[in-house]
Amino acid sequence: MKRISDCNEVSTPGKQYILTSNMSNRESLDESLIMDYDQVSENYNFVTKALSRLKRSSKNENMKTSYVITSTMNAEKSLAGIFEEYGNFPLPDWMTAAIIRDVSNALIQLHSNQIVHGAVTIDKVFKMKDDFSFCILTSRSHARKMDAHKLMESRAEDTSQLGNVLFRCLTGYEFGSGNPAGSPFTISSDGIILAEKMMARKFSESVQFIVNHPFITDNAKTSTARFLNLNSH
C-alpha cells in the first residue's frame, strides 16, 4: 500500500506550487480586504466631520447660509414631491433658476470641503420651510471624499447630475424622454444649452460658472409666468 507521501499527485512540484500560490493569494486578498475596510472607514469619518461643519442649522444663525442638509426636519417638500403633486410640467424660469442657484451653492460648499455629493437628483432637492430657498439632502451613504488625483472628474459627476435636474425643471421630463421643441410651453433655449453643457463629458467649468451664468442670474431676479408656446406643433 502506498503512503500518501508517495503519491505523485500530492508530491509533484506543480501541485505544491499551486498550493503555495493559492496561500499567497489568500494572504494578499486578506491584506486587500483590510486596506479596503480602512479606506471606507477613513472616507466615512471624513464625510461625517465635513457634513457636521456644513449642514444647515436653525440654531446657528451663521449656518443658515448653508444649502446642505442632513435631515428633512426643516424641509417642506422635495422637488420630486412637487412634480408628483402638480404634474410633470415645466417650472417657471425664475423658480428653476433659484433651485439651480441654491443647489450649485451647496455643491460649492461640499466641493470646497473635498466632498462629492454623488446623488444630485430631484428627490434630494428640498424646498425649506423657513424661507424660499432650496437645499440638497446629503448622506454618508452616497457622499464621499474627493479623489485627489481626479478632482475635475469628481466635480463633473455632480455637475452632470445637476444638469439633469435643470433639464427636468425646464421641460418637466427626464433628459432623453422627449423633445423640448415639441413642448406646448415656451422653454428657454439658453437654459437647455446650459443643461446640455453641464451633462457633457467634457464640461470642465467649476460650479461657480453655473451660479454666474446669465440664465441663472437674470431669471432668479424675476417671477414672471411662463407662457404657452402657440407656435408649437
N, C-alpha and C positions, 0 to 999 in steps of 0.2 A: 504494500500500500504506500502510495506517495504521500509525503508530507506536504502541507500547504506551501512551505518554503521552496519545495522542489518544482512547483507548478510554474511553467514558463509564463502563463498568462498573468501571474501575480508578480513574478520576479523580473520580468523584462524591463529594461531601462525605459522603454517608451511609456509603459503604464506608470512607472514611478514618476516620470517627468510630468505626465498629465496630472497625477495626483498632487504633486508638488505645485504645479502651475495653478490648479484649482484652489489650493490652500492659499497661495499667494494672492489670487484674485479675490478670495473671500476677505482677506485682510485689507486689501485695497478698497473693497466695497464697504466694509465696516468703517474705514477711515473716511471714505467719501460721505457716508451717511452722517457721521459725526460732524463733518465740516458743513454739510447742508443744514443740519439742525442748528449749528451755531450761527450760520448766516441768517436763517429765518428768525432766530431769537434776537439777533442784533437788529435786523430790519424792524421787527415788531416793537422793540424798545425805542428805536429811533423815531418811528412814526408816532408812537404813543406820546413821547415827550414833545414832539413838534406840534401835534394836534392840541395838546394841553395849553400850549402857548398861543395858538392861533384861533381856537374856537370862539365863536361869538358868545358873549356873556351879558346877561341883563344886570348882573351885579356890579360889573366893572364898566364905567362909562367909556373908558378908553378902548374897550374891546367891542363896543357897539359898531365900530367902523369895520369890523371883520365880516367877511362874507362866507366864512367857513363855519359850519355847524356839525356837531357830532351826535345830535339828537333832534327830534322833531317837536320837542316840548313847546317851543315858542313859534312854531311854524303854523301857517294857516292851511295851505294846500299845496300839493306838488303840481308841477307843470303837467305831468301825466294825468293828474286828477282834474285839472282844468279842461284838458282836451276830452276827457271821458264825460265830464258833466255837460259841456257846451257843444261837443261835437268836434270833428276834425276839420275845423275851419281855420283859415289864416288868422293870426293875431294882428292887431293894429301895429304899424311900424314903430310907433313910439313905445309900445309895450315890449315888442321884440327887441328894440334897441336897449331898453332898460334891463331886460333879462340878460342879454349877452354882455352888456357892460358890467353888471354886477358879478356874473359868473366868471368873466375874464379877470376881474379884480381878485376874486377868490383864488383863481389859478396862479395869479401873480404872487399872492401871499404864500401859496403852497410851494411854488417853484423856487421862490427866494429862500425857502427853508429846505430845499433839496427833496421835496416830496412830489411824487407823481400821483395824481388822483386816481387815474386808471379806470374810471367808470362814469364819465361825464355824459349822463343820459337824462331824459326828461323826468324820470322817476326819482332822480337825485336832486333836482332843482326845486326849491320851495319858496313860495311867497310867504313872507314873515308877517306876524300879527301886529307888531308894534309900529311898523311904518311900511311905506310902499317900497320895499326892497326885496331882492331875491338872493337866497344863499344856496350853497351847494352842500348837501349832506356828504360827509366824508367819514369813511370807516377804515379800520385797520384790516378789514377783510379784503379790500381791494387797493388801498393806498400803499405805496412802497417808497423806499429810499431810492433816489436817482442813482443810476449807474454813472460814476464819474467819467467813464470812457464813452458814454452815449447820452450826453446831456441834450443835444439837439433832437435826437430820436425820441427821448423821453418826453420832452416838452411837446414835440409834434404829435405824439399819441393823444395827449389831452386836447390839443388844438383841433385835431381831426374830428374827435368826438364832439367837440363844441360846434364844429361846422355842421354836423348832422342835426344838432339841436337848433341851430339858426335856420337851417333849411326847413325843418319841421314847423317852426314858428311862422316862417314866411309863407308856406304853402298849405300847411295843415296835414301833410302826409310825409311819410318817410322818403328819403332820397332814393331814387330809382324805381319808385312805385307809381309815378305819374309824371306828366309833363306840365311845367308851370305855364307854358304858352297857351294851354287849353283851359286854364282856370277862369271861372267867371269873375274872379276878383282881380283888381289891379295889384300886381306883385312887383315889388321894387327890383329892377334889373341890377342895381348896384348891390343890393342885399344878396341876390342869387350869385353874382360874381364873387362876392366876398366869401360866401359859404363854400362855393366850389374851390376857391383858392385854399381855404382852410383845410378842406378834405384832401387836397392834392398831396401826394407823397413827397414832393419836393418843396413844400411850403416851409421856409426856413425863418420866417419872421417870428419875433417874440410875441407874447400875448399882448404886450403894450401896444403893438401895432393895431390890434383889433380894437382896443379901447379908444385909440385916436383916429380910427377910420371915420371918414365923413358920414357914412351911413349910420354909425352909432352916435357920433357927437351931434349931428343935425337933428335926427329923429327923437333922441332922448329928451330934447328940449320942448317938444310939442306933443299934443294928444289929439291930433286930427283923426277923423274917422276914415276908415278905408272905404273906397267907393267901388261899385260894380264896374267891371271892365265890359262895356257894352259892345266892344269890337271883337270880342272872343267868339269863336265858333263852337 
